[in-house]
Every structure is written in structure tokens, then in C-alpha cells.
């Protein structure tokens, strides 16, 4: 531990400035913000916190992910490597923000390393200052994230008398101390009692407190509470709360075309409180105004904790300060808490699982995972019109060697149209097709419309495969029922092909193809060929009669009851609309099929594909990494709107 006199603080900052860019509390336009330290004129030690959290310097409000340039018939891609980004010292960071840094580190490094975040994080030094005078809306004492820091800092300052007690948290902190060693005086005496006294005084100054013993379990019982309807009528959807939140990590991804054959893909902060956040290309939006408002509270107070073991709300109070209609997260939780006695909470705690943290499966990259946002260039080799609004695209990597290293460990690819955008498309072919990929794409939104107008020889980008696919290898020895409705046949085709290629490994196999009409079915020729294979039966459920095949006119559910399956040793794979999935699953459960043996692919609005942007987050699950394949019992644990 060291002592730094306040009169020497500016000199210490100047010493660091000789080696690093230094950011410190600076007065600017009537407020105090974390800005470049130029001189001591605007520097101040009198502030509660900064308007925006420290995350803005690590996860920028707008960031380039990669650049592209068209040169004749080639598309050249360049990574954002951040080599020009200089090391920085961030001085004066509050404990609630240092806690959020630790969470951000886990979030952006877990499973897929976010190289854009990592470049800035690995060149950052954090000097935290413990809080002694909390603001009127601060409640970090209730969340356990303040007023004194416990993690996320390299050096920790505690104001005391006419100086600061200085504690080193990391080797980086030692490096900073060494640079200005003549200013930091080592302390041999035990200063814990003096620090504790400052801490106790800080605690006594809090005016806002969260008085609910177990917020997660209380929210578990409050999902349908009328308070969410009341809040939905109050909330303006301005997204101010998420913009100022230290742990909000949602972003949107767009392509910027410079109009001269060059462009870039950028991400910018997005918000779960925006009406368009979960809306898909077809216009369907599973999250209405009520569920939108409720989701933010649940994510901060429940979902993040369940998944990562971190507090999603650090108690900084910024969302309360920013809200123009005075929505107060503490008041919301307090109101709900009053409806549940301590006895009820204790009963709920007994029912809670010992460990609710979600542990996502690890993904094995087909190639270098360092630049997960940058696609590989591929060439459209063939285009086949399947239906009036669905085309089959046969594509091949420009670098053909990529096909040899490709691992079919996921369920979907991200397809880029340079200068337009990116979409998630299911993998409709097995790993035996080594030299090309096929994608069935329905014309629905902006990107798919442009794709439908492209020609053979045009170039696109591919990222993936991503997600959790159907565990076909684990189903050997079982009867298999595969159901695809409309374009929903595409996500299950990989499963079909793997089963047909290894036919002897499975019991009875039935494929049910459903659509409005025979003409609207994809894989018409494939379905006929599959039906010729020994032990494989193909059934059709259509809304309109046809003379092309022997088809049942009606719902696919009606065909299930007559199947001669051993339901104790069967698995159903379904891809259809959410309502149809529930309807078919209900019938299968009545027949005796266990919910764990009903598998489905939940196609939601996906942007990044790697569990970072938040668009496909449902409860504590990310559809793009925890799914999109779930069994029926898992699906029922998701929030009802999905």
C-alpha cells in the first residue's frame, strides 16, 4: 500500500502522460466527464460519476468491424487490427464501472473473442477511486458493486485526509507506480481501520437502497404482474436507459457503402428498448411493448446473473437519472418485493437450482477465430428457382482450400452482400459436399431481395457455421420423425441427409413436408428421391390438393397419429412456425414422446451470430450460440412471448 498526497496527483498524471494517453475527470460544458488530460486547468476531483460509463472507450458507440474494396472482379477485405491504438490510462473510474469492466471482459472474451473490444481492452490501464459521497440515485451498496471497488482495477485510490491510500490490483498497476515512484510513498503501518472508517461513512450517506432479499426469485414469480402493463404505458422507448448502462452490450450491424467501390461494416449501440430490436425481415416481432419493458429489468436483475454470474445492474443509477418519465428500477423492484413476504421468498429459494449459471458449449472454429466479424469471399456458382419466392444458391469459397477445413459443427451461416448487409441462413447440406455449399433463400427483406437479383459469378461473403445443430449422431438406433413446414425444410435438410447417408444406423424414418401448395414446397425432387430409399417414408400435408404426389389435404398433425412408431425410442425434429411447433409437440406428447426427444430450431432475429449483439437473446439464452436447436422442454423454459 502507498500514500499519494493530493498536491502530487497532477504531477503523477503528468508522469503517466509521458508514456500513455491519460484520461481523467475534466470539466466540460458544465459537466464532468472522462476526457483527455491536457493540463490541470479543467481537471477536477469533485464529481459523483461520469454521464456515460467507461464502456464507451472499450465498446465504442460506433466501430468498424472490417473494410472491403472491389477491384475489378475481386473483393479484398481488411481487418481492423487496432495497431495504431495507443495505450491509455483511465484515471478516476468509479467502483460500479470497474465492476462492469470485469463483466465486459467475460462477455466479450467468452466463447468467441471479440477482437474489436480486445484491442482496446488490452491497451487500457484503470485507476479507480473509491466513492465517499454517493449520488442521490446511486445504490451500488445494494448490489454489492460499491461504494468501494473489489475488482476491475489496476490501481485503487481511497481518499483519506489530505491524500490517497493507493493499492495495487495488477502487474499493470505496479508498472504505473514505478513510472512515478518518487511520488508514491510506501506505507508500513496497517491502514485497514482508517479505510474501514471511510467506507462506513460512505455507506451512511446512501439515500436509495434495494431491500429485496432475492430479486431473481421474486422476478421469477412476477412475470405476469400488472406492473409491466403500467410501465409499458409510461415508457417512451427513448432508449436512454440502455445508452447509459455500464453493462448493456447490444449493437446493430450495418454496411456502409462509400459509393466508390469501397465500404465497411460497422456496429453501433442498439437497444432492447427499441421497437425494432427483435423485429425480423418478415415483419413479425415476438416482443410487444409490455415484454420489451419487462425484458430490461429481467436482463439487469436476473438473466445476466444467471448466465455469467455477474450483477447485470451495478447500481450506478444512471438509468434513473436519464429517464425523462422517471422510471426507477429500484422503485419497480421494491413495489414487486412488497407483494411477496419473506416466507414466500424463502420457499422460492428452496426451489431454486443450486447453480443457475448457463455454461454455453464451446465452439470449434473452422479457421482462425481471431476476426469473427470478417467474412470469407465466396462465388455464386449456380442459382436455381425453387418456388416463386425461394431460390437455391450454390456457392464456393474463392479460396477453395477453405472447403477442406470447414467443420459442419453449427446450424447456420451468415451471408454477406457487400454494401447491403448480412443475414443468417440455415445449412441445408451435409459435410459430404466438400467443394460447395447450398443455401435456400426466401425473398423477404432488404438483403434477400438484393441476393435474389444477383447473378452467377457474383461474390458474397460467408461467416460460420454458427450455432448448435441437430445432434443426429446421438440419435442412432432410434426411430426418426422429421417435419418441415414451408421454408422450414431447409434447416432440417442437414439432418435428413445425414440420416439417409447412414440409413442402417437408424430405425424407421418418416419425413413430413408441409406447405400451402405443392408448388410452394422446396426440395420437391429431393423428397421424391428420399421416398425411394429403403425404410424412408415421405408424407405430404398441403393446404391445396395436387395431382403431382399423393398428398394429405390438411394439417400435418393429422398424419402423426397413424405412424407406427415406438414412441419410447423415437425422436422428432420439427421446424415450423412457433404456433405449429407447439401444436405438433402437444400431439406428440399425447402419443407418449418425451419432451426431451422433440427437437426444434428456433429461428429468431440474429445479427452477429456469436452471442454478442443481443438481438436474439431470449431470457438468459442466445439463440445463435445456445441454439437455435432446442428440445421442447428447453423451449418451454424460455419467456412465453417466444
N, C-alpha and C positions, 0 to 999 in steps of 0.2 A: 504494500500500500504506500501511496505517496501523498504529499501535500503540495498543492499549487496555489500560490497566493493570487487573489483576483487581479491584483495590479500587474501580474505577469501573464495573464491569459492572452491578451492581444499579441504579446511577443511570441508566445507558444504557437499561435495561429500563423504568425508570420514565418516562423521557423518551418512549419509544415508546408507553407505555401511555396517555399523554395524548391520542394520536391514534388508536391502534388497540387492539383486544383483543390482549393478549400472552399466548402460551402458552410455558411454559418447563419445564425439568426440576424436578419437585416431588416431595418425599417424601410418600407417601400409603399408609397401611395396610402399612407395611413394605417397599414397593417404590417405585421411581422411575418416574414416568410424565409424559407431556407434558400438563400441565394449566394452567388459567388462572393467570397470575401475579398474585397478590393482594398479597403482600408478600414480604419476603426470609426470613421465618421458616422456611418449608419448602423454599425454593429450594436446589438443590444442584448442584455441578459434578462430583460423584463418581458416575458411572454408566457402564455399558458401553453399554446401549441401552434403549429402551422396550419393554415387553412386546408392545404392538401397534404396527404400523408407522404412519407418518404418513398412509397412505391412508385411515384411518378418519375423518379430518377432511375429506377431499375426496370420498370414495366411502363414504358412511355405512353402518353396519351395517343400518339401515332408513331408507328415504327415500320420501317421497310423490312420485309421478310426475304425477298430476293429481287433481282433485276433481270430483265430479259431484253434481248435485241435481235431483231430479224435481219439477217444478212443473206441476201439472195434467197436461196432455198433452205437456209439453215436458221435455227433458233438457238442463240447462245445464252446460257444462264450464268449468272454470277451470284455467289453467296454474299451475305452481309457478315463479314468476319470481325468487325469492330477493332481492328488493329490500331486505328487512329484514336480510339477512345482512351483518354488519359486517366491515370489513377486519380481517385478523388477521396478526400476526407470530408465526411459529413459530420459537422460538429453541432451539438445541441439537440440531438434526436431524443424524443421523449420515450419513456419505457413502453407505452402502448404501441408505439411504432416499431421499437426494436423487437417486441414480441411478434409483430406482424411480419417482420423480415424473416424470422425463423420459420414461420408458416409458409411464406412465399418461397423460401428455399426448398422446402419439401415439395410444395405444389409444382414448381417449375422444373425440379430435377427428377421427380418420381417418374418411373416407367419410361418416359421419353424426356430426354434432356432438352430443354428449350434453349437453344444456343443464343438466341437474341437476348434473353434475360441473363444467361450465364456470363456473357462477355462483360456486361456492366457490373454484375454482382461480384465477379472475381477481381475487379479493379476498384472495389469500394471498401473504405475504412469507416467504421461507425463509432463516433464518440457520443455516448448518451449522457444525458443529465437527468438525475432523479428529480421528480416533481415534489415541490414543497407547498405549492399553492394551487390546488386543482381548480378548474373552471366550474361554472355553475351547472353544466351538463355532463361533467366528467363522472364516470362511475367505474373506473378501472379497478378500484378496490373490491368491487363486487364480482368482477370477472377473473380476478387473480392475475391480472396483467400489469398492475401498478399499485401504488404510485412509484415504487422503486423497481428497477429493472432486474430481471433474473436471467435473461438470455438475449441473444441477438446483437450484442455489442462487442467491440474490440477494447474500448476503454470506457469506464463508467465514472462519471463525476457526481459527487454528492455535495451540494452547497453546505458549508459549515463555517460559522463565524465570518472571517474575512478572507476565506479561501475555499478550496475544494478538496475533499478526500478523493483520491484517484485510485481506482482499482483496475487491474489489467485482466481482460477476459480471454484474449487470444495472443498468439505469437505476433499477429499484426499490431496488436496494442503495444507489445514490447518494442516493436520497430518504431512506433510513433514516439514512445517515451525516450528512446535512445537518441532520436533526432534533436530533441530539446532537453536533454538530460540535465543541463545546468539549471533548468527552471523547476524540475520536479524533485522535491526533497523526500528521500526515503523516511518512513515513519516506523520506528521500532515498537512504540507503545501500542497497546490494544485500544483501538478507536471504536470497537463494536458498540459500546454503550452510548457513545456520543452519536453514532449513526442511528442507533435504535431510537434515541430521543427525537431526532429529526423526523424519523419515519412515523413515530406515534403522533407527532404534532401534525404531520401531513394528513394522516388518517382522520384526525379530528375535524379537519376542515372540509370534508366532503359533505355536500348537501343532498346529493342524489345517490340512492342506494337501491340495489336489486335484492328483494327479500324473499326469493323463492328458492327452496332447498334443492329441487331438481328440475330445472327448466326443461330438459329433454323429455322426461317422462310426463310432465304436465302438458307439453305440446302434443305428445302422442295421443292424449285424451281430448285435446281441444281442436282437432282438425276441422270439425263441423260447427264450431262455436259461431254464434251470430256476430261476434265482434269483427269477423273478417268481411262480412257484408257491409257493416258500418264503415270500416276503413276503406273499402273499395269505393264508396261514395264520396269519401273525403280526399283520397289520393288523386293528385293531378297527373301522375305519370311523368313528372318533370325529370326524373332520374337523378336528381341532385344527391339523394342519399347514397346511391351506389358510387357516384363520382368521387365522393369524399371519403369513402370507406377504405381503410387500410388493407382489408382482406378481400375486396372484390377484384376478381381477376378476369371477368368476362370481356370478350372482344369480338368484333366483327372482322371479316376479311374481305377486302375488295381489290380489284385490279385497277390500276391507273395507267391508261394508255396515253403516252405523250403525243401521239399523232404523227410521229416521225419514224416509226418502226422500232421504238424503244418504249419501255414501260416498267412497271414494278408492281409487286403485290405488297399491300400494306395491311397492317392491322391497326385498329383504333378501338379505344374503350367503348364497350357496349354495356347495356344494362338489362337485367332480367325484368326491370320495371317498365321497359318499353313494350308497347302493344305488339310490335312486330317481332319480338325476340324469338318466339317459338313458332312463328307462322312459317309454313312450308310453301314450296313453289306452287302447289295447287290451291293455296288459299286457306287450307284448314289450319286452325290454331287450337291446340288442345288446352291452352291456358287462358281462361277468361279473366275478367278484372278481379274477381274475388280470389282466384287461385294465384294470380300474379302478385297481389299484395301480400298474401299469406306466405308465398314462397320465400320472399326476402327474409322474413322473420325466422322461418324454419331453417333456412340455409345458415344464417348467422348464429342461431341459438342451438341448432340440432344437427343438421346434415354435415357440416364441415367437421364438427367434433366426432361424429360417428365414423366418418371416412378417414380422417387424418389424425385424430387425437389431439387437435388444437382447438382453442376457442375461436369460433368464427367471428365473434364480437369481442373486441379488445377494450370496450368501454370508454373510447375516446370522446363520445358524444357529438362527433362531427355531423352525423346524420340528423340529430335533433336540431343542431344549430342551422343546418342547411334547409330544413323542410319549411316551405312557405305556408303550409297549412297546419303546422305544429304537431305532426305525428311524432310521438315519442315512444321509442322501442321499450324503454323502461316502464312507462305507464301501461303499455299493452301487456307486457308480461305480468305486471303487478295486478292488473284487472283480472287476468286469467287465473292468477295464483289465488286470488281471494275466493274463487269458486271451488277450490279443492282444498280440503282440510289436510293437515299433516298426516292424518291416518290414511287418507286416500293415496297420498304421495308415497307413503311407506309401503303400501300394498303394491303400488306400481313398481317400486324399486325391486321388490322381490321377484316380480315377473320379468324384469329386465335381464337381458343376456349378460353374462359375465364380461364378455368382450364384444362390443358392438362395432369396433373399428373394421372398416371394409379393407380387405387386402386384395388389391387387383392382381390378376395374373400377369406374369412378366411376358413381354412381347419380344420375339426374336426377329430382328430386322433382316430384311433380305439383303441389304447392303449397309453402307455407313449410316448410322442413326444421327450423326452429328448435325446434319442440316435437314431436319424433319419437315420443314415447310417448303423446301425446294423440290419441285417435281423433276422427273426424268422425261426427256423428249421422246415421243413416240409418233409413228407414222400410221395414218389410216390406210390400210391395205385393201379393204373392201367394205361396202355398205349394202345391206340388204333390207328392203322394205318388208317388215313382218306384218304390220297392220297399218291402218290409216294413220295412226299417231305413234307407232313404235318402229324404230329402226335398229338393226343389228350392225354394230361396228366391229370389224376385225382390225386389230391394231398390233403393231410390232414395235418394240423399242428400237430407236435409232442405233443405239449400241446393243447389238444382238446378243452380246455376251451376258447381258442382264437377265435374259431368259433362263440361262443355265443356273444362275444363283438365286433365282426367285423362289421364295418359300411360300407355299399356299397355307399360311397359318392364320389367315383372317377371313373376313366375310365381305369386305368391300374395298374398293379403290376410290381415291379422289382423282377426278378427271378435270384437267385444266384446259380452258380455252383462253389462250393468252390475250390479255387486254379486255376480257369479258368477265371471267370468274371461274369458280371451281364448284363441282358437285360431287356427292357421294353416290356411287353406283355399285350394286352387288356384283360379286364374282360369279358368273354363270358357267364356268368351265373348270374342269379338274386339272390336277398337276401333271397329267399325262400329255397335255398340249404344251409342249416345251418351247415352241418357236413363235407363238402368237397368243393374244388374249381376245376374248369376245365380250362385248358389253351390249345389253339390250336397253335402249334408252327411249323413254317416253317423252314426247314433246309436252312440256308443262310450264316452264318458266323461261327466264332470260337466257341462261346458259344452254339449256337443252334446245331452245329454239335456234340459237346460232349453230349448235352442233348438227342439227337436222339440215342446215343449209350448207354444211361443209362437204368437201368432195374427196374422192380417193387421192391420196398423195399429200393432203393437208396434214399439218402437225399439231399435236396436242401434248399435254403433259400428264404424267401419271405419278401418283404417290400411293404407296401401300405395298401389300394389302394390310388393312387395319381391322380391328375388331375381333370378336370371338365368334368363330364359325360353328356349324353343327358338328357335334362330336361323333361323326359317323363310325369311326374305328371302334368306339366304345360300345356300339350297338350290335356288334356281330353276334349272331346266334338268335336274334330277336326278329319277330315279325315287324315289318316297317310299313306305316301308312304315311304317304306324303301328299299334302294338299296345297295347291297353289291357286289363288284366285286372281284372274287378270294378269297384270304385270308381276304379281306376287309369285309367279312361276320362276322368274329369274333368280331370286335369292335362294330357292331350293334346288336349282338345277345342279349345282355342285354336289349336293347330297345325292341326287338321283344318279349322276354319272359315276360317283364313287361306289354306290351300291351296285349299279349294273356292271361295272368293271370287275367287281368282286362278288358276283352273284351267289356263288356257293357258300359264302360266309354268312348269309342272312336267311331268315325263314321266308314266309310269304311276304310279297311286296305288292302294294296297291298304290297307284298314283291317281289322284282325283284332280282333274283340271276343270276349273270353273271360270265362266265369263258370261258377258251379256249375250254374245253370239259366237258361233264357230269362227267367223271371220275376225273377231277380236282376240282370238287366242294366239299367243306366241308359241313357238315350238310345235306347230301343227305336224310337220313332217317327223320331228323327233319323237313326238308322242306315239305316232303310228309305228315307228321303228322300235321304240321301247316295248310296245304291246306285243311285238313278235318274239321277244326274248322269253326263254323258258322260265316260268314261275313269276312273271311280272304281268300284272293286270292293270290296264288303264281304263278309267271311267271318266265320263264327261257329265258335268252339270251345267246346263245352259239356260238362259232366260228365254231364248227363242229356239224353236225346233230347227233341225238341219237334216239334209239328206246326205251329208258328207260322211258322217260317222253315226254309230248307234249311241245317241246321247239321251240322258235323262233331262227332262224339262222341269226345272225346279231347283230347290236349294241343295247344296252339297251335303247338308246334314242328313237328308233323307237316304243317301247312299250308304252311310256309315253303319246303320243298324243291321244291314243284311250281310256285313262282312264276316267271314268265318275266321276270326282271329282269336288267338289265345291272348286275351287282354292282360293277363298277368305277366306275359312275356312279350309285350309289344311296346313300340314307341311310335308316337305320331309327330310328324314335322309339319307345321302349318305356317303359311304366310298369306295373310288376307287383311281386310280392314279390322280395326280393333273390335268392333261390334261382332263381326263374323268370327273372329278368333274366340271371343268369349262364348258365342253361341255353340260353335263346334266343340269347344272344350267342355262345355256343360254336358253335351250329349255323350262325349267320350267318358266323362267321369261317371255318368249313369251306367254306362256299359261295364264299368269296373276298371278302367285305365287309371293308374295313379297319376296325380298331377305332375309329379316329377318326371314322368315319361311323356309329357306333352311339351314339345319344343316349338318355339315360335321366334320369328325375327321381327323386332320392333323397330320399324323404320321411322326415325324422327328427324327433326331439322338439325343436320350436322354441318359444322363449318370447318373446324380444324382437323378433326379425325383422330386426335391424340389426347383428348380429355383435358384440354386447356381453355377453350373459348367459352364453355359453359352453356352453349345453346341447346345441347342435347342432354343436359343434366336433369335427371328425374329423381327427386329425393336426394339420396346420397350416392346415386349411381350415375355414371356417364355411359350413355347408350353406345358410344363409339369405342370404348375400351372394356367396359364390364359386359357389354352386349356386342351387337344387337340381339344375339341369341340368348334367350332365357327360357327356363321351363315355366310351366303355368303357375306353380306355387311361388316362384320368384316374382313373376309378373304381378301376382295379387298383393305383394308387399309394397308395390310402387304406389304413389299417390293416385287416387281414383281418377283424376282428370286424364291420366294417360292409360 
